[in-house]
Amino acid sequence: MDATIAGILALDGLTNGAVYALLALATVLVFAVTRVIFIPQGEFVAFAALTLAFLQMGQVPGTVWFLLVMAAAVVLQDLAAGWRQRRPAARLAAQAARTLAFPVAVSLLTMWLAPMQLPMLAQAALTMALVTPFGSLLYRLAYESLADASVLVLLIVSVGVHFALVGLGLFFFGAEGFRNPSFWDQRWQLGPLTLSGQTLFIFAASFGLIVALWLFFERSLAGKALRATAVNRLGARLMGISSSSAGRLSFTMAAFIGALSGLLIGPTTTIFYDTGFLIGLKGFVAAVFAGLASYPLALVGALGVGLLEAYGSFWASAYKEVIVFAAILPVLLWRSLRDPHHEDH
Protein backbone atom coordinates (compact mmCIF):
# COMPACT_ATOMS: atom_id res chain seq x y z
CA MET A 1 0.00 0.00 0.00
CA ASP A 2 1.42 3.39 -0.99
CA ALA A 3 0.43 6.86 0.21
CA THR A 4 -2.03 7.36 -2.65
CA ILE A 5 -4.01 4.22 -1.88
CA ALA A 6 -3.89 5.02 1.84
CA GLY A 7 -5.31 8.50 1.18
CA ILE A 8 -8.11 7.13 -1.02
CA LEU A 9 -9.04 4.55 1.62
CA ALA A 10 -8.92 7.18 4.37
CA LEU A 11 -11.26 9.49 2.45
CA ASP A 12 -13.66 6.61 1.79
CA GLY A 13 -13.52 5.56 5.44
CA LEU A 14 -14.16 9.07 6.76
CA THR A 15 -17.08 9.49 4.33
CA ASN A 16 -18.77 6.31 5.56
CA GLY A 17 -17.78 7.15 9.12
CA ALA A 18 -19.64 10.47 8.90
CA VAL A 19 -22.86 8.54 8.17
CA TYR A 20 -22.15 5.97 10.88
CA ALA A 21 -21.63 8.89 13.27
CA LEU A 22 -25.20 10.04 12.76
CA LEU A 23 -26.53 6.55 13.45
CA ALA A 24 -24.30 6.23 16.51
CA LEU A 25 -25.59 9.54 17.87
CA ALA A 26 -29.18 8.38 17.34
CA THR A 27 -28.45 5.09 19.12
CA VAL A 28 -26.90 6.90 22.10
CA LEU A 29 -29.81 9.36 22.21
CA VAL A 30 -32.49 6.65 22.26
CA PHE A 31 -30.66 4.55 24.84
CA ALA A 32 -29.95 7.50 27.12
CA VAL A 33 -33.58 8.63 27.17
CA THR A 34 -35.49 5.33 27.00
CA ARG A 35 -32.91 2.59 27.86
CA VAL A 36 -33.80 0.95 24.52
CA ILE A 37 -30.93 -0.57 22.53
CA PHE A 38 -32.55 0.37 19.25
CA ILE A 39 -31.50 -2.33 16.81
CA PRO A 40 -33.99 -1.27 14.06
CA GLN A 41 -32.26 2.11 13.63
CA GLY A 42 -30.91 0.95 10.26
CA GLU A 43 -34.42 0.27 8.93
CA PHE A 44 -35.05 4.02 8.75
CA VAL A 45 -31.95 4.24 6.53
CA ALA A 46 -33.31 1.66 4.10
CA PHE A 47 -36.83 3.11 4.11
CA ALA A 48 -35.56 6.60 3.24
CA ALA A 49 -33.24 5.42 0.46
CA LEU A 50 -35.95 3.22 -1.09
CA THR A 51 -38.58 5.97 -0.76
CA LEU A 52 -36.36 8.40 -2.66
CA ALA A 53 -35.69 5.75 -5.31
CA PHE A 54 -39.41 5.28 -5.93
CA LEU A 55 -39.97 9.05 -6.10
CA GLN A 56 -37.12 9.26 -8.62
CA MET A 57 -39.06 6.82 -10.82
CA GLY A 58 -42.28 8.84 -10.44
CA GLN A 59 -43.98 6.11 -8.42
CA VAL A 60 -45.81 6.27 -5.11
CA PRO A 61 -43.43 4.60 -2.62
CA GLY A 62 -44.51 1.78 -0.34
CA THR A 63 -43.68 4.08 2.55
CA VAL A 64 -47.08 5.74 2.05
CA TRP A 65 -49.03 2.53 2.69
CA PHE A 66 -46.63 1.44 5.43
CA LEU A 67 -47.07 4.76 7.24
CA LEU A 68 -50.86 4.59 6.99
CA VAL A 69 -50.88 1.02 8.32
CA MET A 70 -48.67 2.04 11.27
CA ALA A 71 -50.87 5.05 12.07
CA ALA A 72 -54.03 2.93 11.88
CA ALA A 73 -52.46 0.33 14.19
CA VAL A 74 -51.63 3.04 16.75
CA VAL A 75 -55.19 4.40 16.57
CA LEU A 76 -56.65 0.92 17.13
CA GLN A 77 -54.30 0.39 20.08
CA ASP A 78 -55.31 3.74 21.60
CA LEU A 79 -59.01 3.03 21.06
CA ALA A 80 -58.70 -0.36 22.74
CA ALA A 81 -56.87 1.16 25.72
CA GLY A 82 -59.41 4.00 25.94
CA TRP A 83 -62.32 1.58 25.79
CA ARG A 84 -60.88 -0.43 28.69
CA GLN A 85 -60.37 2.77 30.71
CA ARG A 86 -63.85 4.08 29.74
CA ARG A 87 -62.60 7.36 28.33
CA PRO A 88 -65.14 9.72 26.69
CA ALA A 89 -65.75 9.04 23.00
CA ALA A 90 -65.01 12.66 22.07
CA ARG A 91 -61.60 12.46 23.71
CA LEU A 92 -60.80 9.21 21.89
CA ALA A 93 -61.90 10.72 18.57
CA ALA A 94 -59.70 13.78 19.11
CA GLN A 95 -56.71 11.58 19.97
CA ALA A 96 -57.28 9.46 16.84
CA ALA A 97 -57.52 12.61 14.70
CA ARG A 98 -54.22 13.93 16.10
CA THR A 99 -52.52 10.61 15.39
CA LEU A 100 -53.81 10.36 11.83
CA ALA A 101 -53.56 14.00 10.78
CA PHE A 102 -49.92 14.22 9.71
CA PRO A 103 -49.52 10.68 8.27
CA VAL A 104 -52.67 11.05 6.17
CA ALA A 105 -51.75 14.57 5.02
CA VAL A 106 -48.20 13.67 3.98
CA SER A 107 -49.39 10.46 2.31
CA LEU A 108 -51.99 12.31 0.23
CA LEU A 109 -49.40 14.95 -0.66
CA THR A 110 -47.00 12.22 -1.79
CA MET A 111 -49.65 10.52 -3.94
CA TRP A 112 -50.28 13.86 -5.64
CA LEU A 113 -46.66 14.91 -6.11
CA ALA A 114 -44.94 11.58 -6.85
CA PRO A 115 -45.82 11.46 -10.60
CA MET A 116 -44.65 15.07 -11.10
CA GLN A 117 -40.91 14.23 -10.99
CA LEU A 118 -40.03 16.98 -8.52
CA PRO A 119 -36.44 18.26 -8.15
CA MET A 120 -34.28 15.95 -6.08
CA LEU A 121 -34.09 18.21 -3.03
CA ALA A 122 -37.90 18.44 -2.96
CA GLN A 123 -38.12 14.64 -3.19
CA ALA A 124 -35.61 14.40 -0.34
CA ALA A 125 -37.76 16.71 1.81
CA LEU A 126 -40.83 14.63 1.02
CA THR A 127 -38.91 11.49 1.95
CA MET A 128 -37.94 12.97 5.31
CA ALA A 129 -41.56 13.91 5.97
CA LEU A 130 -42.67 10.35 5.20
CA VAL A 131 -40.07 8.46 7.23
CA THR A 132 -39.73 10.68 10.32
CA PRO A 133 -43.23 9.90 11.73
CA PHE A 134 -42.29 6.21 11.89
CA GLY A 135 -40.23 6.92 15.01
CA SER A 136 -43.06 8.15 17.21
CA LEU A 137 -45.52 5.58 15.86
CA LEU A 138 -43.07 2.76 16.47
CA TYR A 139 -42.44 3.90 20.03
CA ARG A 140 -46.16 4.06 20.77
CA LEU A 141 -46.79 0.63 19.27
CA ALA A 142 -43.89 -1.37 20.68
CA TYR A 143 -42.18 0.45 23.55
CA GLU A 144 -44.41 2.93 25.36
CA SER A 145 -46.31 0.33 27.38
CA LEU A 146 -42.98 -1.29 28.36
CA ALA A 147 -41.19 1.91 29.32
CA ASP A 148 -40.40 0.64 32.83
CA ALA A 149 -39.29 -2.83 31.75
CA SER A 150 -35.70 -4.03 32.12
CA VAL A 151 -33.06 -3.31 29.49
CA LEU A 152 -33.03 -7.01 28.56
CA VAL A 153 -36.78 -7.05 27.89
CA LEU A 154 -36.49 -3.89 25.79
CA LEU A 155 -33.60 -5.47 23.85
CA ILE A 156 -35.72 -8.56 23.10
CA VAL A 157 -38.53 -6.28 21.90
CA SER A 158 -36.04 -4.45 19.65
CA VAL A 159 -34.99 -7.74 18.06
CA GLY A 160 -38.63 -8.58 17.37
CA VAL A 161 -39.33 -5.11 15.98
CA HIS A 162 -36.30 -5.43 13.70
CA PHE A 163 -37.50 -8.69 12.17
CA ALA A 164 -41.03 -7.31 11.80
CA LEU A 165 -39.81 -4.18 10.02
CA VAL A 166 -37.55 -6.18 7.69
CA GLY A 167 -40.44 -8.44 6.71
CA LEU A 168 -42.80 -5.52 6.22
CA GLY A 169 -40.09 -3.71 4.28
CA LEU A 170 -39.93 -6.63 1.85
CA PHE A 171 -43.72 -6.54 1.47
CA PHE A 172 -44.01 -2.79 0.89
CA PHE A 173 -40.80 -2.15 -1.10
CA GLY A 174 -40.06 -5.46 -2.82
CA ALA A 175 -36.77 -7.33 -3.11
CA GLU A 176 -35.19 -5.10 -5.78
CA GLY A 177 -32.24 -2.92 -4.82
CA PHE A 178 -31.78 0.71 -5.82
CA ARG A 179 -28.90 3.17 -5.97
CA ASN A 180 -29.89 6.83 -5.94
CA PRO A 181 -28.21 9.61 -7.93
CA SER A 182 -25.82 11.97 -6.17
CA PHE A 183 -27.06 15.26 -4.78
CA TRP A 184 -23.99 16.99 -6.22
CA ASP A 185 -22.10 15.59 -9.22
CA GLN A 186 -19.17 18.01 -9.16
CA ARG A 187 -15.66 16.52 -8.81
CA TRP A 188 -12.29 18.05 -7.85
CA GLN A 189 -8.83 16.61 -8.24
CA LEU A 190 -6.65 17.10 -5.16
CA GLY A 191 -3.36 15.54 -6.16
CA PRO A 192 -3.94 11.80 -6.31
CA LEU A 193 -7.34 12.11 -4.59
CA THR A 194 -10.66 12.74 -6.31
CA LEU A 195 -13.10 14.63 -4.09
CA SER A 196 -16.71 14.32 -5.16
CA GLY A 197 -19.54 16.72 -4.48
CA GLN A 198 -21.48 13.91 -2.79
CA THR A 199 -18.64 13.43 -0.31
CA LEU A 200 -18.70 17.13 0.57
CA PHE A 201 -22.49 16.95 0.82
CA ILE A 202 -22.19 14.06 3.31
CA PHE A 203 -19.62 15.89 5.43
CA ALA A 204 -21.62 19.14 5.38
CA ALA A 205 -24.93 17.46 6.22
CA SER A 206 -23.39 15.38 9.02
CA PHE A 207 -21.58 18.36 10.52
CA GLY A 208 -24.67 20.55 10.23
CA LEU A 209 -26.87 17.98 11.98
CA ILE A 210 -24.32 17.46 14.77
CA VAL A 211 -24.20 21.23 15.37
CA ALA A 212 -28.02 21.38 15.27
CA LEU A 213 -28.23 18.59 17.85
CA TRP A 214 -25.77 20.42 20.11
CA LEU A 215 -27.80 23.62 19.87
CA PHE A 216 -31.01 21.67 20.49
CA PHE A 217 -29.71 20.08 23.69
CA GLU A 218 -27.99 23.23 24.94
CA ARG A 219 -30.45 25.98 24.04
CA SER A 220 -33.99 24.53 23.70
CA LEU A 221 -36.38 23.62 26.50
CA ALA A 222 -37.26 20.30 24.83
CA GLY A 223 -33.57 19.42 24.52
CA LYS A 224 -32.95 20.18 28.18
CA ALA A 225 -35.97 18.03 29.08
CA LEU A 226 -34.48 15.13 27.13
CA ARG A 227 -31.14 15.62 28.89
CA ALA A 228 -32.90 15.61 32.25
CA THR A 229 -34.73 12.40 31.36
CA ALA A 230 -31.46 10.81 30.29
CA VAL A 231 -29.75 11.75 33.57
CA ASN A 232 -32.57 10.79 35.93
CA ARG A 233 -35.89 9.45 34.62
CA LEU A 234 -37.61 9.51 38.00
CA GLY A 235 -36.33 12.97 38.88
CA ALA A 236 -37.42 14.33 35.51
CA ARG A 237 -40.87 12.80 35.99
CA LEU A 238 -41.17 14.41 39.44
CA MET A 239 -40.30 17.76 37.84
CA GLY A 240 -43.21 17.39 35.43
CA ILE A 241 -41.35 16.06 32.39
CA SER A 242 -43.39 13.35 30.69
CA SER A 243 -41.31 10.23 30.07
CA SER A 244 -43.75 9.22 27.31
CA SER A 245 -43.30 12.53 25.52
CA ALA A 246 -39.53 12.27 25.93
CA GLY A 247 -39.57 8.76 24.47
CA ARG A 248 -41.68 9.79 21.50
CA LEU A 249 -39.45 12.79 20.81
CA SER A 250 -36.25 10.73 21.03
CA PHE A 251 -37.63 8.11 18.63
CA THR A 252 -38.83 10.84 16.25
CA MET A 253 -35.35 12.36 16.26
CA ALA A 254 -33.82 8.90 15.70
CA ALA A 255 -36.12 8.36 12.71
CA PHE A 256 -35.18 11.79 11.32
CA ILE A 257 -31.46 11.05 11.71
CA GLY A 258 -31.90 7.59 10.15
CA ALA A 259 -33.83 9.03 7.21
CA LEU A 260 -31.15 11.64 6.61
CA SER A 261 -28.48 8.93 6.77
CA GLY A 262 -30.40 6.94 4.16
CA LEU A 263 -30.46 9.92 1.82
CA LEU A 264 -26.73 10.47 2.30
CA ILE A 265 -25.62 6.87 1.84
CA GLY A 266 -28.09 5.99 -0.95
CA PRO A 267 -25.87 7.36 -3.76
CA THR A 268 -22.79 5.46 -2.50
CA THR A 269 -24.17 1.91 -2.35
CA THR A 270 -27.09 -0.19 -3.56
CA ILE A 271 -29.82 -0.32 -0.91
CA PHE A 272 -32.16 -3.28 -0.47
CA TYR A 273 -35.02 -3.65 2.00
CA ASP A 274 -32.69 -5.36 4.51
CA THR A 275 -29.50 -3.36 3.90
CA GLY A 276 -30.20 -0.99 6.75
CA PHE A 277 -29.53 -3.60 9.41
CA LEU A 278 -25.83 -3.92 8.54
CA ILE A 279 -25.41 -0.15 8.25
CA GLY A 280 -27.21 0.45 11.53
CA LEU A 281 -25.15 -2.23 13.23
CA LYS A 282 -21.97 -0.35 12.36
CA GLY A 283 -23.46 2.73 13.97
CA PHE A 284 -24.24 0.58 17.01
CA VAL A 285 -20.62 -0.61 17.15
CA ALA A 286 -19.53 3.05 17.22
CA ALA A 287 -22.06 3.73 19.99
CA VAL A 288 -20.66 0.82 22.02
CA PHE A 289 -17.19 2.36 21.73
CA ALA A 290 -18.77 5.34 23.51
CA GLY A 291 -20.35 3.16 26.17
CA LEU A 292 -23.80 4.15 24.84
CA ALA A 293 -23.38 7.35 26.81
CA SER A 294 -21.01 9.88 25.21
CA TYR A 295 -21.86 11.76 22.02
CA PRO A 296 -18.28 12.93 21.29
CA LEU A 297 -16.91 9.41 21.80
CA ALA A 298 -19.66 8.05 19.53
CA LEU A 299 -18.47 10.43 16.81
CA VAL A 300 -14.85 9.33 17.26
CA GLY A 301 -15.88 5.68 17.32
CA ALA A 302 -17.89 6.06 14.11
CA LEU A 303 -14.96 7.58 12.25
CA GLY A 304 -12.79 4.74 13.57
CA VAL A 305 -15.31 2.17 12.33
CA GLY A 306 -15.34 3.81 8.89
CA LEU A 307 -11.56 3.76 8.65
CA LEU A 308 -11.36 0.19 9.93
CA GLU A 309 -13.91 -0.89 7.33
CA ALA A 310 -12.08 0.88 4.50
CA TYR A 311 -8.63 -0.52 5.30
CA GLY A 312 -10.10 -3.92 6.16
CA SER A 313 -11.74 -4.08 2.73
CA PHE A 314 -8.34 -3.45 1.15
CA TRP A 315 -6.39 -6.06 3.11
CA ALA A 316 -9.13 -8.71 3.40
CA SER A 317 -12.20 -7.77 1.41
CA ALA A 318 -14.07 -10.99 2.20
CA TYR A 319 -13.65 -10.43 5.94
CA LYS A 320 -14.18 -6.68 6.26
CA GLU A 321 -17.46 -7.10 8.18
CA VAL A 322 -15.84 -9.64 10.49
CA ILE A 323 -12.99 -7.21 11.17
CA VAL A 324 -15.39 -4.38 12.02
CA PHE A 325 -17.60 -6.40 14.32
CA ALA A 326 -14.72 -8.25 15.95
CA ALA A 327 -13.26 -4.89 16.97
CA ILE A 328 -16.10 -4.54 19.46
CA LEU A 329 -14.93 -7.53 21.50
CA PRO A 330 -11.84 -5.95 23.14
CA VAL A 331 -13.90 -2.82 23.85
CA LEU A 332 -16.56 -4.86 25.62
CA LEU A 333 -13.89 -6.78 27.53
CA TRP A 334 -12.17 -3.58 28.59
CA ARG A 335 -15.41 -1.99 29.74
CA SER A 336 -16.39 -5.17 31.58
CA LEU A 337 -13.09 -5.17 33.50
CA ARG A 338 -13.18 -1.42 34.11
CA ASP A 339 -16.79 -1.28 35.31
CA PRO A 340 -17.71 -4.75 36.60
CA HIS A 341 -21.43 -5.33 37.06
CA HIS A 342 -22.61 -7.18 40.15
CA GLU A 343 -26.01 -8.81 40.20
CA ASP A 344 -28.29 -7.80 43.05
CA HIS A 345 -29.21 -10.63 45.39
Protein Blocks (a to p, Z undefined) as FASTA:
>chain_A
ZZklmmmmmmmmmmmmmmmmmmmmmmmmmmmmnopacfklmmmmmmmmmmmmmmmnopac
fklmmmmmmmmmmmmmmmmmmmmnopafklmmmmmmmmmmmmmmmmmmmmmmmmnopafk
lmmmmmmmmmmmmmmmmmmmmmmmmmmmcfklmmmmmmmmmmmmmmmmmmmnojadcddd
dfblcdcdehjbccdfklmmmmmmmmmmmmmmmmmmmmmmklmmmmmmmmommlmmmnop
afklmmmmmmmmmmmmmmmmmmmmmmmpccdfklmmmmmmmmmmmmmmnoomafklmmmm
mmmmmmmmmmmmmmmmmlmmmmmmmmmmmmmmmmmmmmccdddZZ
